[in-house]
Amino acid sequence: MDRLFAPPADRWDAAHASRLTGLDEVLYRSHLVGSDPALTKEGGGNFSAKGVAEDHRGRPVRVLRMSAWGCDGAVTTPADFPALRLDDLLVLKDTDPPGEGGMTGYAADCGLRAGQRQPGIETLTHAFIPAAHVDHCHPDAVIALTSFPGGRVAAEEEFGEEAIWFDYRQFDLGVARELAGRIAARPRCRFVLLANHGLFTWAETSEECYRNSLEAVRRATAAVGRAIGRASDLGGPAVPSVEPEAAADLLAEILPPLRGALSSGTPGVVLHVDRGPAAVAFASSARGPGWTQAGPSCPDHLVTVGYRPLVLDGTPRDARDVLAGVERHRAWYRGHYDRYVPPAARGAGMRSDAPRAILLPGLGALTCGPDAAKARLCADHLTQTMTVVRAADAAGGYVSLSEAQGAADEYWPLMRLKPQLRAPEGALAGKVFVVAADAAARAGEVGAALAEAGAHVALATTHPDPHLAHEANAIVRRYGERRAVALTPAENSHTIPAGNGHTPDAPDSATPDGRARAAVRAVVLEYGGFDALVDMTRAGGLARAALPVLARQGMGGTILLAHDGWPPGALEAEVRALENTRDTTAPQTDDPETTVAVNAVTSADPAAVAGAAAYLAGAPWTGSILRPPGRRRIGHDRNDILTRSFR
């Protein structure tokens, strides 16, 4: 049998840890646990340490330093650990919180300083466990142990009196009290196994707390291994895997219309495609996709994946199969909402009914998000469920949250405060731009300005420029994960590498137009599609290649030609030629939401070009240097304000 779980790495540095005290101890442990995907996923789990701090009058006060709600343990800072008055928290072991704020409001009121971050919902559990250091994390192996019918028996055989099994419930004051009582009644207990959720560990030293987590994962892995009764292949392939080149062809066809469908009602989405062997095998297996319809492996996934992904019946033949699946999922979700979300939880309205994750038999898995980082986090959560399902199936079956419990958690007001649900900042959030120029510096400058407004950008040059990757990397370092990629020359290359794991070589990439199509295809495979092309090259091939993609997305878009020094009439001729190509390949309708506009500016100033591109993509116009000759204004639509004859 192959390995079911990646083991956590023991990265404790005794020499470094010996120099740490107080808050620095829990920060160090948070970074170790939070950065190890075998222990938890981004934004999952929480960490605490008890100690003494001075209040506003300089008096010593016992405090709980508790990681804030939804923060990423891998990159926590001191500000992520609000100091809470421990003795005030412990009062709730025997009395209910006063006032209308409930458990979380009371916990926030226990803050030692004003303006601290919101403590997590497990704060009282951390406070009530009588140990200096407490951790809560979401290891694959522990979740798998608690997600098959015989898991409880297997856990009791492995852990005995050292662990408490706790059936899943929303964390509230009752849960904190019950856990505290059960831990007190079992002096040998060192672990709490939270069914379909994760793990609590604690100790008097930070190192021992960390090592307890490692031990729990090791022992849970062994317990699952002993429970295995059949091959961990989910019944083997029910659908053959599509060969890489054919898979890239099929994805290039279906992703743009899919992105258009998933973007409906939103500013835009970014897609993430997992074509790795594990994802392809799971999506193509006989039993794996079906198990995912039973619910997520961890309640954190309700924020990203939702209760369940969309599963297609077989390898899609074309985009129509996928779009039909999207509509089926929308209908299911609306019914799910109507059946299970109580009226009291509907104040913020229904979340999008579109699927956030899709299993594509023969191809792999696809996730989406309002930016690349959230799309990847959604993929991480889907991968965790796939890992847990694979192990649970081999051990006898998969058990998850009921639909009613999933809906209650997804619409729990505290869950909807998760930072992972916050919309990305910027007027261009969710938008993708292709930016092509003769030189990397110019492409990078325009791309950086668009990224600052929230966009994702794919940079291209007409000739090899060793600085293009540097420009893209600089944007990523400043603005975040996959916010930029560097394409090899749009008119001068045979392979277009992209950061989402795709390096497709289009069949016709030996010609200039073919290489332009390969570049556009690479952007599609990277982000799912794009909203605008900014072409400062005067080459024309990229614009012609972009038009069919924008048309297939079905949500409009912009081609912006930008260059100074155009010969008289040349710019107008190029715009007319592209409009003719557009109208021939994808006839336009009267709906402005689906219109693909061809625009032009006679400026090479990067700030002006970026401003015009942002304006045409829907961001507020803040530029002042682009004006039509005289007082003439062409048309009344915003896509006509900047067109053809700007000087």
N, C-alpha and C positions, 0 to 999 in steps of 0.2 A: 504493500500500500504506500502511495506517495504521501508526502508530508501535507497534513491538513492545514496547519497554521505556521506562519512565520514566527519563530521564537523571539521574545523580547531580548534586547541586548543589555547586558550588565555594564553600564557605563559610569558607575560610581567611581569618582576620583577621590580617594581617601585624603590625599595631601591637600587638595583644594578644599574639600568639605571641612577639614579640620580648622580652617581659618574663618569659617562662617558662623554667625550667631544670629538669633532672632529671625527677622523677616528674610534675611539672606538665605537662611536654611531652606525655608519653604519655596523661595524663588528658585533655588538650584534644583530642588526635587521636582518642582513644576516643570522646569525646562526638560529634565530628563524624561519624565513620564509623557509630557505633552508632545514631545518630538519623536516618540517611538510609536509607530502605527500599530504595533502588536499590543500596545497597552491602551491606547485611546486614539480617537480621531480629532481633527481640528475642532476646537470649540466644545469638545466633550469632556465631561468630568470636572472635578474641582479639588482643591487642595487647601489645607489649613494648618495653622500652628498656633498653639496657645502660649501666652507669655505675659509680660508686664510692660505697660507703657505709661507715660505721664499724660494726665489730662490737661485741660486748659489752665489749671492752677498749679501745675507741677506736681500733683499728687500721683503716686503709683496706683495704677488700675489694672486689674486682670483683664486681658483682652483675647479675643479670637481674631486672628488675621485670616480672613476667608476670601478665596478668589472670587472675583466678581462674576455675575451672571453672564454665561456665554463667552467668556474670554478664552483666548487660545493659550493653553498652558505652555506651549513651546516658546512663546515670545512674551510672557507676562513681564510686567514692570512693577515696581513698588506701588504705583497708583492703582494696579489691578487687585490689590489686597486691602480692602477697607478694614480698619480696626474697629471691632465691635466690643462693647462692654460685656464681658463674659458672664458676670454675676447677674446682669439684667436678663440675658438670654436664658440662663438656667432657671429663672423664676417660672418660665413657661412649662417646666416639667410637671408642675402641679396646678397651675392656674392658666386660664385662657387669656389671650392678649386683650388689653383694653382698647376701646375705640373701634373705628370702622376700617382700619387699615389691614386687619388680619395679621397672619403670620409674617408675611413679607414686609408689610408696613411697619410692624413692630420691630423686626430685625433691623430695618433701615434706621429706625428711631434710636436704636442702640449704638449708633455710630459714635465713635470718639471725637470725630471732627465733622464739621459741616461740609457738604459738597462731595462726599466720598461716593464711589460707584455703588450701584445696587448689588447687595450680596446675593448669592445664589439661593435657589429654592431648597437646597439641602443644608442650609446654614444651621438649623436647629439640630439636625442629626450630627453634624460635626461638633457642635457645642456639647451635646449630651453624651457623646462617647468620651469616657474619662481617660483620655490619652493626650499627650502633648502634640502629637502629629497624626493627622487623619487624611487619607486620600480616597477619592472616588474616581474610578476610571471605567472604560468600556472595552475590555479585552475580547478579541474574537473567541478565544478558547473558552472563557467563562460564559459568554453569552451562548455559545453553542452547547455547552454542558447543560444550560437551563432551558434549552429550546427543543428538546426531544422528549417523548413520553416517558422514557425511563431515566431521564436526567437526574431526578431527585434521588432515586435509589443509588445511581452511580456516584453522585456527590456525597451521599452519606457514607458509602463504602470507602471513598477516598479521604474525606476530611473528618468524618466522625464528629467528635465534640469540638473540633477546632473551627467549625464553620456553621453559620446559620443560613438556612434557605429562606428567602423571603419572596413570596409570590408578588407579581407586579401590582403596584398601586401608585397613583399620583402621590408625589411627596407632599405631605401636609403635616400638621402638628401631631396628628394621631400616629402617623408612620414614625416620626422621630421619637415619640414616647414609647411606642411598642418596641422599636429596635433597641432603645436604651434599656428597657426592662429585660429583653431577652438576652442582651449581651451581659448585663449584670448577673443574670441567673446562670450563665455558663462561663465560669472563670477561665476555662482553657480556650475560649473562642478568640480567634485572631482575624477571621474573615466573615464578611456577609456576602453571600451570593444572591444578587438581585435578579430574579428570573426575568428573561427577555430584556435585560437592561445592563448589568455590569457588576461591579465589585466595590466593596468598602474594605480598606485595610487601615490599621492604626498601630502605633507603637510609641514608646517614650523617647525614642531618638529618630531623627530624620532618616538616617541610613537604614534602621530596622524597618521603618514604615515602607521605604522604597523596596527593600528586599522581600518584605512580605508580599508586595504586589507581584514581584518576579516569581516567588514561590507559588503563589496562587495560580498564576498562569501555567507554570510548569505542571503542577498537579492536575489542573483542569484538563490540560492537554492529554495527560496520561489516562485520566478517567474516561474521556471521550474515546481515546484509542481502544481501551478495553471493551467499550460498549459497541464498537463497530461490528456489524453483523453481515454487511454486504459491501461490495465494491463502492468506492467513493466517486463513481463516475456518473451518478445521477441517471443510471439506466443506459448510458452510452448515447451516441449521437442519434437523434431522430431526424436531423436535417444535416446534409453534408456541408462542411465548411466551404465557403466560396474562395476560390484562389485569389491571392492578393491583388493582381492586376484587375481581374474582373470585379472584385469587391470595391476597388477604388473607382472604377467606372460607374458602378451602380450607386455608390454613395455620392459621387459627383452629380448624378442625375436627381437623386431624391432629397438631398440636403437642402437646396434652396427653397423648394416649395414647402418642405417641412419647417424650415426656419420661419417662413412667412406665416404658416399656420400657428406655430407656437408663439409668435410675436403678437398675435392678434390681441388687442386690448392692453398692450404693454408698450413701453418706449422701444423695446427691442430685446432680443435674447442672443446669447452666444452659445454655440453648441460645442460639446466635447464628445469625441468618438473614441471608444476603447476597442481597438482591434487586436488586443493581446490574446495569446492562446487561451488563458483562463476564461476571459469574457466570451470568446467565440465558443468554447466548449460548453460553457454554462448555457448560453442563449440557444445553443443548438441541441441541448440534451433532451432526453425523454421526459424527465421529471422536474428538472430545475426551474424552468419558467413557471410551471404550474404552482409550485410551492410559494413563489413570490406573491401570488395573489392572496395568500393567507395573512399577509401583513409584514411589517418591517422587523428586522432583528433587534432594533433598539429604538426607543421612542424619539431620540434625537433626529432620526431619519424623517419623521413626519414634517419637519421644517423644510427639508430639501427634496427628497424623493416623493414624499407624501405616503399615504397608506400603502400603495402598491404601484409598481410601474405598469406601463402599457406593454402587453405581450402580443406579438403578432403570431398568427397561426403557422406561418412558414416564411421562408425567405421572400421578401417583397419582390414582385416582378418589376414594379416601377413605383413612382411616387403615389399613384392612386391607391395602392394597397396601404401605404403608410398613412395617408390622409384619411382613409376610411377608418383605420384604427384609432386615429386621433379623435374622430367624431364619436366612435363607440365609447372611448374613455370619457369624453366630455359628458355623454349621457349618463354613464355609470356614476361619475362624480356628483353630478347634480342630484341623482337619486340618493347617493350616499349621504350627502349633505342634508337633504330633506328628511331622511329616515333617522339619522343619528345625532345631528347637531341640535342641542336643545335651544329653544328660543332665547334663553338668557345669554347664550354664548354667541349670538349672531349680531351683536352690536356693531362689530367692525366689518360686517359683510362677508360674503363668501369669497374665499381665495380663488385664484384662477382654476377653472375646471380642466385646463389643458394638462396633459401628462408632462411630468418633469424628468422622467426617465423612460426609456423604451428599450426592450430587448428585441433585437433583430436576429432571428435564427439564421445561421450561416454567416453572419456579418459581425456580431458582437453586441456591444451596448452603447447607447447614446444617452447623454444627459444634457440638460440646458440650465441656464441661469442668467440673471441680469448682467453678469460679467463673467470673465473667464475663471476667476478664482471660485466663484460660487458654483459654476458649472462643474469645476473639478471637485469641489467638496461634495456635490451631489453624486458624482461618480465614485468618490471614496466611500460614501455611505451605501450606495448600491453594491459596491464590491464587498463591503462588510457583510451585507445580507447574503450575497452569493456565497461567500466563504462559510458563513454559519449554516446556510441551507445545505451545502455540500456535505458538511460534517454530520448535521442532524439527520439527513436522509440516510446516510450510511449507518447511523445508529438506530434507525427505526422510524423516522418521520420528523416533521417540522411543526412546532407549535409556536404561535405568535400571539400578538394582541388581537382581540376581537375587533370587528369593525366598529362596534359601539365604543370600545375603549380607545381605539385609534382616533375616532372623530372627537371624543371628549378631550383627548390630549392635544390634537392639532388645533382645536379652537379654545383651549384653556387660555385665559387671558395672560397668564405668566409665560406660556410657551410662545405666544405671539409677540412677546417683548424680546425674544432672542435676537441678539445682534445680527445673526445670520439672515434675518428677515428684513433688515433695513435696506431700503433702496439705495443703490450706488449713487454717489453724488456726481453732479455735473449735468449740464444741459444735453450732452451727447451720450449719456449712459445708455448702454445697450446697442449703440451704433457701431458699425464697422466701416472703415475707410481704407481704400487702396490708394496709396500715394506714390506716384511715379515721377521721377525727375532725372535729369542728366547727371546729377552729382548727388552723392550720399548725403552731404551736409544739407543740401536744400530739401531733400525728401525728409530728412530727420527733423529739420526745423519746423516744417509744416506738420509732420506727424506728431511732434511733441506738443505743439499748440492744440491740436485736436485731442490728444490724450489728456491734456490738462483739463479739457472740458468734459472728460469722461469717456471718450471714444477708445476703441481698439483700432490699431492701424497695421497694415501690411505695407512695408516699404520696398520699392523696386527702383532700379536704375537701368538705363538702356545699355550700359557697358559695364564690365566688371569694375567694381569699386571696393577695395579692401576695407573701407570705412563703413560700409552699409551695416554690417553686423554690429559694429560698435554703436552706431546710432540707435538701432533697435534695442540693444542691451541697455543703453542709457535710459531709454523710455521705460523699459521694464523695471529697472532699479528704482526709478523715481515714482512710477505710477502703479506698478503692481504686476502680478502674474499674468503672463501671456498678453499683456497690453500692446505688445508690438512683436512683429516677426519680420525678418529680412528675407526677401525673395532674391534668388540669383537673377541676373539681368533679364528683364522682361523680353528683350528682343535678341538675346545673345547667349542663350544657355540651352542645355538639354535636360536638366533636372532641376526641379524647383523644391528645395527642402523646406519643410515647415515644422514648427515647434510642437504640433499635436501628434507627432509620431508618424506623419505621412511624408513619403518622398516619392510621389508619383512621377512617372515619366510618360507624358502624353504621347500617343502613337505618332502624332504628326509634328513633333517638336523640332524637326529638322528645318522647318521654314520659319521666317519671322512671324507670320500670323499664327503658325502652330505653337511657337514658343510663347506668344502672348496668351493663347488659349491655355497653355500649360500653367502659366503664372496665375491666371484667373482661377483655374481648377485648383491650384494649390491653396489659394485663399478660401475657396469653398470647403476644402477638406480640413482646413485649419479652424475656421470659425462657423461654418455652415452656410456662409454667404456673406454679403456685404451690402451696405446702403448707398455708398457713393464711391466714385472713382475720381480722383484728382490727378489729371494727366498734364504734367508740365514738360512733356518730352517732344511734342509735335510729331511723334511717330505714328499715332493713330491706331495701331494694332490692339493695344489694351482696351481702348474704348469700344472697338468693334466686338472684342471678345467678352466685354462686360455686359453688353446689352441683353443677350439672352438670359444670363443669370438673373439680372435685375427683373426681367419680365417674368421669369419662372417663380420668383419669390412672391409675386402678386401683391407687393406692398409699396410699389413705387420705387423711386430712387433718383439719383442724380449722376450725370456725367458732367464734370467741370473741366474744361480745357483752360489752361492758364499759362500764358507766355507773353513776353513782350517782344517787340520787333517783328510782328507779323507783317508780311507784304500786304499791300492794299487788296482787300477782297479775299485773302486766303482764309482768314478766320471764319468769315461768313460762309465760305464754300465748305469748309470742314464741318461746321455745325450742320449745314443743310445735308451734307452727305451722311452724317451720323443719324440725323432725323429720318432720312429716307431708309437707311438700314434698319433703324428701330421700327419704323412703320411696316416694313416688309417682313421682318422676322417676328414681330409681336405687335399686331395692330393695337392701337391705344383706344381706350374708352373715354367717356366723359367724366369718369370718376377720378378726382384729383388724388385720391389716396393710392391709386394704382398706376398713376402716370409716371413714366420714366422720362425725366426732363434732360435735355441737352443744353448746357449753359457754357458761357465762356467769359473770361476776363482778360483784358490785355495788360496784365501786370505779372511780374515775376517776383514781387516782394513777398516773402514767405508769410509775413503777418497778414497781408491783404488777402493772399490766396487762402490761408487757413480760415480767416474770417468769412470769406465768401462761401467756402465749403460748409462751414458750420451753419451759416445762415440758411443755405439751401437745404440742409438736412434737418432744419427745424429749430435750431438754437436761436436765441435772440440776437439780432444784428447789433453789433457795437462798433463796426468800422465806420470810417468817414471819408475814405480816400477814393472809393469807386463810385463814379457818377456817370450817367449817360451824357452824351453831348447836348448842350443847350438845356432846355427844360423838358425834352421829350422823354416820355416814359413808355416803355413797351409793355402793353398788356396790363392786367390787374392782378394776376396771380403772383404769389411770392416767387415762383419759379421763373417768372418773366422779368422780374425787376432787375436781375443781373443777367444780361444776355447779349450775345453777339457783338455789340459795338461799344463796350465800355472802353474808355481811354485813360 
